[in-house]
Amino acid sequence: MTIHQQPPPRATMREVATAAGVSLKTVSRVVNGEPGVRETVRRKVEAVVEDLGYRHHRGASDLRRGGQRTRAIGVLVQDIANDYSARLLRSLEDATRERGFVLLTASLDEDADRERQLVAEMIARRVDGLVLMPASQRQDYLAADVRAGLPVVCVDRAPSGLAVDCVTIDNTGGTRAGTEHLLRRGHRRIAFLGDLPTIPTARERLEGWRQALSAAGLEADSALVRDGLRTVDAAREALLELLRLPDPPTAVFAARNVLTVGCLHALREELPGPQPEVVGFDDVELLDLLEPRTTVVRQDVEAVGRAAAELLERRLAAHGGPVQHVVVPAELVVR
């Protein structure tokens, strides 16, 4: 894993105190939310903290508290309401509870600014470790905290600009398997519905679709690609639009669970031609009971959670060693 550049070191508490013209004790009281500081002084210190990019990180807190731990793990996922995120959280909860930890969780909503804000809040609450499903393009803003001893494990998406452990799904291989299934069933015009192209997993799944078509000697027709889809309604509209083309697709690969649901909504409407076959990435509860029966590429979310918990425990035990990237296979479930 390559780090492209070394981020500048964060300001120290002493530098904040010097810039604000106050004592170290005053800065400590402000960043810890303690009483006994005049409001004008508090605002001045907070302004300097913001300007210098100072972060009151867990490593410094542990030194002050004699190394005592909080037994809390911060977990930041994209959307707690999403089935994938919910199952991942449950898997992490089961694995970490056995080790005596509790989880503090929040949703990032694909917002890089929100990610940095929530990460800072988790660290300020002195979590012992962080499990992060990145929304930002680079995570090197965490480099100082990792150097200070904060264990970080990325899940679902590999980190960029930061050398930490991660656990991902084989998105490219899983999508390729799903597309190859449609090719074996005789389809040659296979559409692709995807998420935001800025999301690494979305790009990997699109690449899997392209690889399958290329291996079959077919051109990946950009007219059959619809990306940037975030909701059930967006997927429904995209599929209906594709089916109105002069030469519509006979099958579609939906690269996210909510997009699969959107396709099934579209299939319940009066379609302009034959009903296309759908394969979806990630299973959806009760999907096997619906008609038409839908083949899926299933993610072993429980395995992702267990692996992330094991990597985090290893770092908490200060075992050290090189960073690890665990890739969990995806399973084609034919229905």
Buried (B, 14 or more C-beta within 10 A) or exposed (E): BEBEEEBEEBBBBEBBBBBBEBEEEBBBBBBEEEEEBEEEBBEBBBEBBEEBEBBBBBBBBBEEEEEEBBEBBBBBBBBBEBBBBBBBBBBBBEBBEEEEBEBBBBBBEBBBEBBBEBBBBBBBEBBBBBBBBBBBEBBBBBBBBBEBBBBBBBBBBBBBBBBBBBBBBBBBBBBBBBBBBBBEEEBEBBBBBBBEEEBBBBBBBBBBBBBBBEEEEBEBBEEBBBBEBBEBEBBBBBBBEBBEBEEBBBBBBBBBBBBBBBBBBBBEEEBEEEEBBBBBBBBBEEBEEEEEEBBBBBBBBBBBBBBBBBBBBBBBEEEEEEBBBBBBEBBBBEE
